[in-house]
């Protein structure tokens, strides 16, 4: 019996024989690099303590509490609805001074080519994630770097042809995305409390291999990411024009001229999108809402219920006497 009082039915499926295809060692997406132990544990403690999550009153940065995490923006506010910034509205104060020497070191060591002017700090609780996305081409320069503090995490990179590469980001590591990995591959974090990682003691960052004999579960902790970007002032001229907003011709929206065109638009912009986000959407909607549960339990036995747009069917089985 679940927390809300409904009976939970568990189904067990098995097969007598399954074909197993041994996959070769995957490579990181081109242009992607994971630098382990980029800072010391002492610096990690100092940087985490430098983030004041109390409400700001000086407007030097923007702080928001999103559905699954806390966020701070410095330099420019990052807008998650379009993965962009308003270049005409820089935030006063710029980046915190504590980062000056660290960024200069990364510049000197060649991890970044431009000194960032935008910083987003995300604090993730265990079980939280972020949908797969590509940072808008026209908004930022080539390299985007992200420092992981407090806990390790597995980030998924996906190519347009469907290939997915899970990449381990160890604690105190720096993720560097340039070229193809920055412009063409989506990156995101699946919301869950455990990650499948390598069991080998010598393996930390990088590819999670398909060797089932060398995999184990790692419980997530509270992770704080510091993502640095350089705001672009000129149009993007990358080598991926089909997915580049600077190089694709913007056309005014028009109504479909026939039922066939309307059907094609629906398949492209509705069906395909839902197929793409279905897994992440379902994984974040697993708990029935208490008021809906109360409503279903209060209905007379034999009532006919239509759950329009039922998603993953999380309300099925709440009341076994309904049809």
N, C-alpha and C positions, 0 to 999 in steps of 0.2 A: 504494500500500500504506500503510495507516494505522500509527500508532505501535504498535499491538498486533499487527501482522503480518497482519491480515485485509485482503482486497481490498476496495476501496471502489469502488462502481459509481456513476457520475454520470449522471443522466438530464437531457436537454435537451428542453423542450417549447416550442413556438412556435405562434402564431396569425397568420393573414394579415391579420386586421383585428380591432380591438378598439374597442368603444364607449367613449367618454370623456365623463363627465359633469362639467362644470365646477362645482365647489362654490364657493359664495360665502364670503366671509370669515367664519369662525366667531367667536363671541363667547366671552369667558371665562365659565365658570359663574357664575351670579349670586352675589355676595358674595365673589368671589375677587379678590385683588389681588396683583400682583408689584411690589415696590418695588426698583428697581435701585440699586446703589452705596449701600446703606444704611449701610455703614461704610467706613472708609478701608483701604487695603492695610496700613498700619501696625497698625491695630486688628485686622485679620484675622490678622496674624502673631502678635500678642500673645495673641489668644483661642485660636488653635490651640496655641500653646506652653503655655497655661495648663492644658490637658487632660493629666493625668498618667495614661498608660495602664499604668503599673506596677501591680502588685497592691496594693490598698488594705488597710491594716491597722487603720484607725481607725473603720471602719463608718460614715463620714460619707456615703457613697454606695454604690451597688451597681454593680459592674462585671461584665459577662458577655461571653463570646465565643460568639456565636451561629454558626450554620452558615456564614453568608455575611458577617458583619460583627462589629465590636467595638462594645459598647454600654456607656454609663454612665448611671445614673439619679441624679437629685438631687431632694430634697424628698419624693418618693414613687417607689416602683418601679413602672414601667409593665409590665403583664403582657400579653405579645403573644398569649397563647392566647385572651384575651377582650377585648383592647384596653381594659383597665380598670386601676384601682389599688385597693389596700386602704386605704380612708380611715382606718381605725383603726390603721394602722401607718406613720406618717410617718417618714422617715429623719432622723436627727439632723443638724444643721448647715444644713439648708435649701439654698437655691441659693448658688453661689459669690459672694463679695462683688464679684468683678470685673464682674458683670452689673448691679449696682445702678444705676449712672449711665446705662447703655444702656437698661435697661427704663424708667427714669424719663423718658428722652427720648422713647421710643416712646409712653408714656402721654400725654405733653404734646403730641406731634404727632398723636395720635388713631389710631395704628395698632392699639392695644389699649385695651380699656376696663377690664380688670382686671389687676392686677399678678400675674404668674404665680407659682405656688408649686410647680410641677413642671417639671423639665427632663430631657429625654432627649437624650443625645449619641450619634449613630451615625457610625461611620467605615466608608465603603464603598470597597472595592477595585474597580477597573475590572472589569466583567462581573457585578457583583452587583446585586441589586435588593431589592424588598420587595413582597409580594403586595398586591393591591388590597384596601382596607378602609375602614371608617368608624369613627372613634374613638367609643366608646360614648357615647350621648347623656347618660345619667345620671351619667357619670363626670366630665365637664368642662363648663365654661362655653362660651359661644358661640364666641369667637374662639380659633383655634389658629394659632400662627405658627411658621415654621421658617426659620432662617437657613442659607444654603448657603455654605460656605467651602471653598477649595482647588480646586474644579472645578465646572463647570456640569453640569446634568443636565436631561433631559426627564422630566417627571412626567405620567402619564396620568390624566385625570379621566373617570369614566364615569357617565352618568345611568342610572337603572333602565330607561329605554326603549331602551337600547343605544347611545345617542350617546356617542362617545368624543372627548375634546378633549385633544390633546397640548400641554403647556405647558412652555416653556423657562424654567428657573430659572437665571439667570446666576450666576456666581461673585460673592459678596458681596451677593446679593439676599435680600430678605425676602419669603417667601410668607405671605399673610394669608388664612385661610379663615374666613368667617363665613356665617351664614344658610344658604341652600340648598347652597352649595358645601361647607359643613362637615357639615350634617346629612343630606343626601340623596345627594350624589355620592360614589362611592368614589374614592380616590386611591392610586396605587401606582407603582412603578418597575420597568420590564421589565428583567430581567437580560441585559445585552449589553455589549459593549465599545465600540460606536460608536452615536451617536444621529444621526438625520436632523434637521438644523436648517436655518434660513434662511441663505442665502449672502450676503444683503445686508449690507453693512458697518454700515449704520445700524440694523439689526434685532438686538435682543438678547433681552429677555425677552418672555414672553407667548405668544400663539398661534403654532403652527407651521402655516403655510398650506398649501394643496394645490397651489400653483403649482410644478410639477415643474421649471420653469426656474430657480427661485430656491431650490433645495434642495442641500445638500451633507452630507457626513459629518463628524462631530466625534468625535474619540477621547476617551473618558472618562479622567479622572485620578482620583486619590484624593480623595474628597469627604467632608467632615465636616459633618453637619447638627446644628443645635442647635434642638430643637423644644420650645417653651414652651406650657404649659397651665395653666389655673386650675382646681383641683379643685372640683367642684360640691357644695354642701352641701344643696341642695333638689332635688326632682324636676324633670326637664326638662319644660317646657310649650311646646315648639317647635311650629311649624306643620306638622310632618310626622309625625302620630300613627301612620301605618301602619308606619313604620320606627323609631319611638321606643320604647325599652325601658321608659321611665317611663310611657308611655300605652297600651301594649298589655297586655291582660289575660293574666296568667300562669295557665295551666291545668296541672293535673297530667297527666303522660303516661298514656295508656291504650292497651291493646292494640286493634288493629283488629278490628272485629266481623265482617268478611267478607273473602273473597279480593279483592274489588273495592277495599275500603278499603286493604288491604295493598298492592295494586298502585299505588294512588294515592299512598300515603305513600312508596313506593320511587321513583316518578317525581319527586316533589317534593323529597325530601331526599337522594336518591342520584344519580339521573340528572341532574337539573337542576344540582346542585352540581358534579358532575364536568364537565358541559358548560361551566360557568362558569370553572373553574380549569384546564381542559385545556391551554390555550395556555401559561400560566406553568409548569404542572407539566412539560410536555414540554420546554420550553426549558431547564430545569434538570437534565434527565436525558438527556444526549446521549452520555455516555462510558460504554462497557461496563465492568463491574467485572472486574478482571484474573482473579480466581479463577473467575468464571463462564466467562470466555473459556477458561481452562485446562481447565475441566471439559468444555466443548463440544468443544474440539479433541482431547480424550483419548478421546472416544466412538468406537466402531468405525464404519467406513463403513457406511451404510445404516440406522443407528439411527433409531428413531422418537422424536421429542422433542415434548412438549406444553409450551409456554411459557404457562402459565395466568396471565392478567392481564398480558399482555406490554407494556402501555402503548404507547409509540410504536415498538415493534419494534426496539429498538437492538441486539438480539442476532441478528437475522436476517442471514444472510450470513457469520456468524463461521466456520461450517464448512459448506462447500457440499455435503459428502457426507452430510448429515443430512436427514431428512424430518420 
